[in-house]
Amino acid sequence: MSKNKLPEQTNSEEVDLGQLFKLIGNGFNNLFYFIGSIFKGIFSVFIYALKVIIDNYKVIGIAMIVAAVLGYVLEKNQRDIYFSQMLVKPYFDSKYQLVTNINYYNALIGENDYEKLMEIFSIDSLAANEIIGFEINPGPETENDRILQYERFIKSVDSTRAMEISFNDYIENRSIYAGDFFEISVKSYKKDIFKSLEEGLNSTFENTYSVKKMKKRDSIISLNKQRILRSLENVDSLKLVYIKVMQDEINSGGSTLTSKDGISLVQERVKTKEYELLTKQLDLRESLTILDSKKVEEDVYFDTLSGFQDVGSLYFSIWKKYTLIFPVLAFLLLSLAYLIARFIKYVKAYKGY
């Protein structure tokens, strides 16, 4: 009897599979229809907006021409802006004071406190009024510089936290203080003012913290030099001792163990020790040279890698090209106004179903 039911069971399974495939097919059809309706809606909105613009192209065109003329007049009546850049390398963490001072100068300009600017930069009131603003950015750097900064950062944080921070994440989120070089930019209406600002900027690097850090560095160098000099004195004393031992051995003529070539084993050991002392002496003197070089190389709070130009370069910005910006704004504003008016009209006329 079970054999008679087997064909019926097979037919039932085929029907179930057929219904399943039909459901899957209907699901894909609905998905494609939904995606198509979205694109159709976007296309309809685009055509609708384009139709509004075409219907009112005369008014929009005239408005753009008038805006272009106004932009041209305003652009020609504007004063030329000049800029110059200065590249510096701060030491002893004076970069923090530098960034703070740049923000302070911009605040003075914003408050029209030109007397303070005159005092800081030793310039007259006319020159102070010509300054537009200061800007500071990280200086030029290579990929190797970025990698070294990343390695220093990873060493300074917890190992577990370090594993979560990738190189790209660090580069995107690092602060302005991460670099070793800084580019200072100044904008002004006066094209030959920049050199007179350089001396005032140079005085901003020195601060209490940097002075203390330099003194601390010098004290550490002094202590290391004293330690190295004492070591050199000890090495010289030991050399004299070994030389005296060797001379006494030669003068005594006593019985000593000798090698096959007739060289005294005592003399051989003394020469070996003397060579080791000489090597040690050279290493100590090299360390002393490194300390002196470090003090000579970093004896200031910053180095100017490139100063301001005598005459600044003409500043260009697309946001100052009013001949282009005004017509674009006129087009966008009028198009938006017509679209809003058409939408309001459509909403008022809509009655629903």
C-alpha positions as CSV (number, residue, x, y, z in Angstrom):
1,M,0.0,0.0,0.0
2,S,2.9,2.3,0.7
3,K,4.2,1.7,-2.8
4,N,0.9,3.2,-4.2
5,K,1.4,6.4,-2.2
6,L,5.0,7.0,-3.4
7,P,4.1,8.6,-6.8
8,E,1.6,10.9,-5.0
9,Q,4.4,12.0,-2.5
10,T,6.8,12.7,-5.4
11,N,4.2,14.8,-7.2
12,S,3.5,16.7,-4.0
13,E,7.3,17.5,-3.6
14,E,7.4,18.7,-7.2
15,V,4.5,21.0,-6.6
16,D,6.1,22.4,-3.5
17,L,9.4,23.1,-5.4
18,G,7.5,24.7,-8.2
19,Q,5.7,27.0,-5.7
20,L,9.0,27.9,-4.1
21,F,10.7,28.8,-7.4
22,K,7.6,30.8,-8.3
23,L,7.8,32.7,-5.0
24,I,11.5,33.4,-5.5
25,G,10.8,34.6,-9.1
26,N,8.1,36.9,-7.8
27,G,10.4,38.3,-5.1
28,F,13.1,39.1,-7.7
29,N,10.5,40.7,-10.0
30,N,9.2,42.9,-7.1
31,L,12.8,43.9,-6.2
32,F,13.6,44.9,-9.8
33,Y,10.3,46.7,-10.1
34,F,11.1,48.6,-6.8
35,I,14.6,49.6,-8.0
36,G,13.2,50.6,-11.4
37,S,10.5,52.8,-9.7
38,I,13.3,54.6,-7.7
39,F,15.2,55.4,-10.9
40,K,12.0,56.4,-12.6
41,G,11.1,58.7,-9.8
42,I,14.6,60.3,-9.8
43,F,14.3,60.8,-13.6
44,S,10.9,62.3,-13.3
45,V,12.0,64.7,-10.6
46,F,15.0,65.7,-12.8
47,I,12.8,66.2,-15.9
48,Y,10.3,68.2,-13.8
49,A,13.0,70.5,-12.5
50,L,14.5,70.9,-15.9
51,K,11.1,71.8,-17.3
52,V,10.7,74.5,-14.7
53,I,14.1,76.0,-15.7
54,I,13.3,75.8,-19.4
55,D,9.9,77.5,-19.0
56,N,11.6,80.4,-17.2
57,Y,15.0,80.4,-19.0
58,K,14.6,84.0,-20.2
59,V,14.3,85.4,-16.7
60,I,17.0,83.1,-15.3
61,G,19.3,84.1,-18.2
62,I,18.8,87.8,-17.7
63,A,19.4,87.4,-14.0
64,M,22.7,85.5,-14.6
65,I,23.9,88.2,-17.0
66,V,23.1,91.0,-14.5
67,A,24.8,89.0,-11.7
68,A,27.9,88.5,-13.9
69,V,28.1,92.2,-14.5
70,L,27.8,93.0,-10.8
71,G,30.4,90.4,-10.0
72,Y,32.8,91.8,-12.6
73,V,32.4,95.4,-11.2
74,L,32.9,94.2,-7.6
75,E,35.9,92.1,-8.6
76,K,37.6,94.9,-10.4
77,N,37.0,97.3,-7.4
78,Q,38.5,94.9,-5.0
79,R,42.1,95.4,-3.8
80,D,44.7,92.8,-4.7
81,I,45.7,90.4,-2.0
82,Y,49.3,89.2,-1.6
83,F,50.7,86.3,0.4
84,S,54.0,84.9,1.5
85,Q,55.1,81.8,3.3
86,M,57.7,81.0,5.9
87,L,59.0,77.5,6.8
88,V,60.3,76.9,10.3
89,K,61.5,74.0,12.4
90,P,60.8,74.6,16.1
91,Y,62.8,73.0,19.0
92,F,62.1,72.4,22.7
93,D,58.3,72.2,22.0
94,S,58.1,75.8,21.1
95,K,55.6,74.8,18.4
96,Y,52.8,75.0,21.0
97,Q,53.6,78.6,21.7
98,L,53.9,79.3,17.9
99,V,50.4,78.0,17.2
100,T,49.0,79.9,20.2
101,N,50.5,83.1,19.0
102,I,49.3,82.8,15.4
103,N,45.7,82.4,16.8
104,Y,46.4,85.5,19.0
105,Y,47.5,87.6,16.1
106,N,44.3,86.7,14.1
107,A,42.3,87.6,17.2
108,L,44.0,91.0,17.3
109,I,43.2,91.5,13.6
110,G,39.6,90.5,14.2
111,E,39.3,93.0,17.0
112,N,41.1,95.8,15.0
113,D,43.7,96.1,17.8
114,Y,46.3,97.5,15.4
115,E,48.3,99.2,18.2
116,K,49.2,95.8,19.7
117,L,50.2,94.5,16.2
118,M,52.4,97.6,15.8
119,E,54.1,96.8,19.1
120,I,54.7,93.1,18.3
121,F,56.0,93.5,14.8
122,S,57.5,97.0,15.1
123,I,55.5,98.4,12.2
124,D,53.6,101.6,11.6
125,S,49.8,101.9,11.8
126,L,49.4,101.9,8.0
127,A,51.2,98.6,7.6
128,A,49.3,97.1,10.5
129,N,46.0,98.0,8.8
130,E,47.1,96.2,5.7
131,I,47.5,92.7,7.3
132,I,44.6,90.4,6.5
133,G,45.5,87.4,8.6
134,F,47.9,84.6,9.5
135,E,47.7,80.9,8.9
136,I,49.8,78.0,10.1
137,N,49.9,74.5,8.6
138,P,52.1,71.4,8.9
139,G,55.1,71.8,6.7
140,P,56.1,69.6,3.7
141,E,56.8,66.0,4.7
142,T,57.7,62.7,3.0
143,E,56.1,59.3,3.5
144,N,59.1,58.3,5.6
145,D,58.4,61.3,7.9
146,R,54.8,60.2,8.4
147,I,55.9,56.6,9.1
148,L,58.4,57.9,11.8
149,Q,55.7,60.0,13.4
150,Y,53.4,57.0,13.4
151,E,56.0,54.8,15.1
152,R,56.7,57.4,17.8
153,F,53.0,57.6,18.4
154,I,52.6,53.8,18.7
155,K,55.4,53.7,21.2
156,S,53.8,56.3,23.3
157,V,50.4,54.5,23.8
158,D,49.3,51.3,25.3
159,S,50.1,48.2,23.3
160,T,46.4,47.1,23.2
161,R,45.3,50.5,22.1
162,A,48.1,50.7,19.5
163,M,46.8,47.6,17.7
164,E,43.5,49.3,17.1
165,I,45.0,52.4,15.4
166,S,46.1,51.9,11.8
167,F,48.6,54.1,9.9
168,N,45.8,55.7,7.8
169,D,43.7,56.4,10.9
170,Y,46.6,58.2,12.6
171,I,47.4,60.3,9.5
172,E,43.7,61.4,9.2
173,N,43.3,62.3,12.8
174,R,46.7,63.6,13.9
175,S,46.8,67.2,15.2
176,I,48.8,70.0,13.8
177,Y,51.5,69.5,16.5
178,A,52.4,66.1,15.1
179,G,54.9,67.4,12.6
180,D,58.4,68.8,12.9
181,F,58.1,71.5,10.3
182,F,55.5,74.3,10.1
183,E,54.5,76.6,7.3
184,I,53.4,80.1,8.3
185,S,51.4,82.0,5.7
186,V,50.5,85.7,5.8
187,K,48.0,87.6,3.6
188,S,48.1,91.3,3.2
189,Y,47.0,94.1,1.0
190,K,50.5,95.4,1.0
191,K,52.9,93.4,-1.2
192,D,56.2,94.3,0.5
193,I,55.3,94.0,4.2
194,F,56.3,90.4,4.8
195,K,60.0,90.8,5.7
196,S,59.1,93.3,8.4
197,L,56.8,90.7,10.0
198,E,59.5,88.0,10.1
199,E,61.4,89.5,13.1
200,G,58.2,89.7,15.1
201,L,57.3,86.1,14.4
202,N,60.8,85.0,15.4
203,S,60.3,86.4,18.9
204,T,57.2,84.2,19.4
205,F,59.1,81.0,19.8
206,E,60.7,81.8,23.1
207,N,58.5,81.0,26.1
208,T,59.0,79.9,29.7
209,Y,58.5,76.2,29.0
210,S,60.9,76.1,26.1
211,V,63.5,78.0,28.1
212,K,63.3,75.5,30.9
213,K,63.5,72.6,28.5
214,M,66.6,74.0,26.9
215,K,68.3,74.6,30.3
216,K,67.3,71.0,31.3
217,R,68.8,69.7,28.1
218,D,72.0,71.7,28.6
219,S,72.3,70.4,32.2
220,I,72.0,66.8,31.1
221,I,74.6,67.4,28.4
222,S,76.9,68.9,31.0
223,L,76.5,66.0,33.3
224,N,77.1,63.5,30.5
225,K,80.2,65.4,29.5
226,Q,81.6,65.3,33.0
227,R,81.0,61.6,33.2
228,I,82.7,61.0,29.9
229,L,85.7,63.2,30.8
230,R,86.1,61.3,34.1
231,S,86.0,58.0,32.1
232,L,88.7,59.4,29.8
233,E,90.9,60.3,32.7
234,N,90.4,56.7,34.1
235,V,91.3,55.3,30.7
236,D,94.4,57.4,30.5
237,S,95.5,56.3,34.0
238,L,95.0,52.6,33.1
239,K,97.0,53.1,29.9
240,L,99.9,54.5,32.0
241,V,99.6,51.5,34.4
242,Y,99.8,49.0,31.5
243,I,102.7,50.8,29.9
244,K,104.6,50.9,33.2
245,V,104.0,47.1,33.7
246,M,105.3,46.4,30.3
247,Q,108.4,48.6,30.8
248,D,109.1,47.0,34.2
249,E,108.8,43.5,32.6
250,I,111.3,44.5,29.9
251,N,113.7,46.1,32.3
252,S,113.6,43.3,34.8
253,G,114.7,40.6,32.3
254,G,113.2,38.0,34.7
255,S,111.9,34.6,33.7
256,T,108.6,34.9,32.0
257,L,106.6,32.6,29.7
258,T,107.4,33.3,26.1
259,S,105.7,32.2,22.9
260,K,107.5,30.5,20.0
261,D,108.4,33.8,18.4
262,G,110.0,35.1,21.6
263,I,107.3,37.5,22.6
264,S,106.5,37.6,26.3
265,L,103.0,36.5,27.2
266,V,102.8,39.3,29.7
267,Q,103.7,41.8,27.0
268,E,101.1,40.3,24.7
269,R,98.4,40.6,27.4
270,V,99.4,44.2,28.1
271,K,99.2,45.1,24.4
272,T,95.8,43.5,24.2
273,K,94.6,45.5,27.2
274,E,96.1,48.7,25.7
275,Y,94.3,48.2,22.4
276,E,91.0,47.7,24.3
277,L,91.6,50.9,26.2
278,L,92.4,52.7,23.0
279,T,89.1,51.5,21.5
280,K,87.2,52.6,24.6
281,Q,88.9,56.0,24.5
282,L,87.9,56.5,20.9
283,D,84.3,55.6,21.7
284,L,84.2,58.0,24.6
285,R,85.6,60.8,22.5
286,E,83.0,60.1,19.8
287,S,80.2,60.3,22.4
288,L,81.7,63.6,23.6
289,T,81.6,64.9,20.0
290,I,78.0,63.9,19.6
291,L,77.0,65.8,22.7
292,D,78.9,68.9,21.6
293,S,77.3,68.6,18.1
294,K,73.8,68.3,19.6
295,K,74.3,71.4,21.7
296,V,75.6,73.4,18.7
297,E,72.9,72.2,16.3
298,E,70.0,73.0,18.7
299,D,71.2,76.1,20.4
300,V,68.1,78.1,19.4
301,Y,64.4,77.7,19.7
302,F,63.8,77.3,16.0
303,D,65.4,77.3,12.6
304,T,64.1,79.2,9.6
305,L,64.3,76.9,6.6
306,S,62.9,79.6,4.3
307,G,61.9,83.1,5.1
308,F,59.3,85.4,3.7
309,Q,59.7,86.9,0.3
310,D,60.7,90.5,-0.1
311,V,57.6,90.9,-2.3
312,G,54.6,88.7,-1.8
313,S,52.8,86.6,-4.5
314,L,49.4,87.6,-5.8
315,Y,46.8,85.6,-4.0
316,F,44.2,83.7,-6.1
317,S,41.0,82.1,-4.8
318,I,38.0,80.8,-6.7
319,W,35.8,82.2,-4.0
320,K,37.0,85.7,-5.0
321,K,36.0,85.2,-8.7
322,Y,32.7,87.0,-8.3
323,T,32.2,87.0,-12.1
324,L,31.7,83.3,-11.9
325,I,30.2,82.9,-8.4
326,F,27.4,85.5,-8.8
327,P,25.8,84.0,-12.0
328,V,25.9,80.5,-10.4
329,L,24.2,81.8,-7.3
330,A,21.6,83.6,-9.3
331,F,20.9,80.5,-11.3
332,L,20.6,78.3,-8.2
333,L,18.4,80.7,-6.3
334,L,16.0,81.5,-9.1
335,S,15.7,77.8,-10.0
336,L,15.0,76.9,-6.4
337,A,12.4,79.8,-6.2
338,Y,10.6,78.6,-9.3
339,L,10.7,75.0,-8.1
340,I,9.2,76.0,-4.7
341,A,6.5,78.0,-6.4
342,R,5.6,75.1,-8.7
343,F,5.6,72.7,-5.7
344,I,3.3,75.0,-3.7
345,K,0.9,75.3,-6.7
346,Y,0.9,71.5,-7.1
347,V,0.1,71.0,-3.4
348,K,-2.8,73.5,-3.5
349,A,-4.2,71.8,-6.6
350,Y,-3.8,68.3,-5.2
351,K,-7.2,66.7,-4.2
352,G,-6.2,63.1,-3.6
353,Y,-8.3,60.0,-4.3
